[in-house]
Amino acid sequence: MSDTTPTSAPATAPAPELKTYHGNCHCGAVKYTVTLPEITSVTECDCSLCLKKGHKSLFPSGGLVFEEGKGEDKLKSYEFAGKTIAHKARTLNEIDDIFGLKVNTYKGTTLEPGYTPHAFTGPEPTATIENAKTYYGSCHCGAITMAFKTAGPLPEGSEKIQQCNCSICCRNGTILTYPHKTQISIHSPTTPPTPLSIYTFGRKFQQHTFCPICGVAISLQKNRPVDPELFKKEAPAGADQKQWEEKLPVNLRCFEGVEWDRVKVENRDWKNYGGKYEVP
């Protein structure tokens, strides 16, 4: 007869409570739900595409459930190096603080084949700046290339750089800088040239431009003319319309050689500026 006291099986941790999140593109053409534990962290990959698009990725085991008539058939695909792209956390509506999520990093730059940046062959920016530095970049596929002339390296603080949590910037993953339009040159090297795709909404002050092939956000171009009374009513307090019209905001993620470890990026809370975003 054994005098050994039987031991009970180790207790199993309770399954995490699941939550259903609702997601959509900005215009509402694609809508879906996904069910998973409460989102407290995302994965950021440093590969060429994830960096340019600002992906914050999740890997839900159950997949996405698309709303009837607003499903995968409405999505455009872009493939490179035989890879697929993970789901974007930025399209979910119930994440209150996108900047507050814990970030897990993935070194996508170590994967083969490596990415070769696309050369800029267009006209240089016309701005006259002493001790200037020019950054060159492109969308991911190279159909749109860009040059950006600054007053020295960006870490010296000559340019305003920010990201915000408004409905469109959060989905596009942009980090914007706001130079004078003469500091920027945007050029398509393709034959014939690839025109930028344009998306406008709300006040329609600006055109959100992006590459029609790879989908990378490029710039915010001004819609003109803008009625001065409407601008005064809708723009931030103290904004100067003439100065605003001379700016050409561009997505800094497009450029190669940005000193990301030393550049100061402001996080702006503009989620409800101009009224709460309503899903179309």
Buried (B, 14 or more C-beta within 10 A) or exposed (E): EEEEEEEEEEEEEEEEEEEEBBBBBBEEEBBBBBBBEEBEEBBBBEBBBBBBBBBBBBEBEEEBEBEEEBBEEEEEEBEBEEEEBBBBBBBBBEBEEBEEBEEEEBEBEEEEEEBEBBEBEBEEBEBEBEEBBBBBBBBBBBBBBBBBBBBBBBEBEBBEBBBBBBBBBBBBBBBBBBBBBBBBBBBBBEEEEBEBBEBEEEBEBBBBBBBBBBBBBBBBBBEEEBEEEEBEEBBEEEEEEEEBBEBBBBBBBBBEEBEBEEBEEEEBEBBEBEEEBEEE
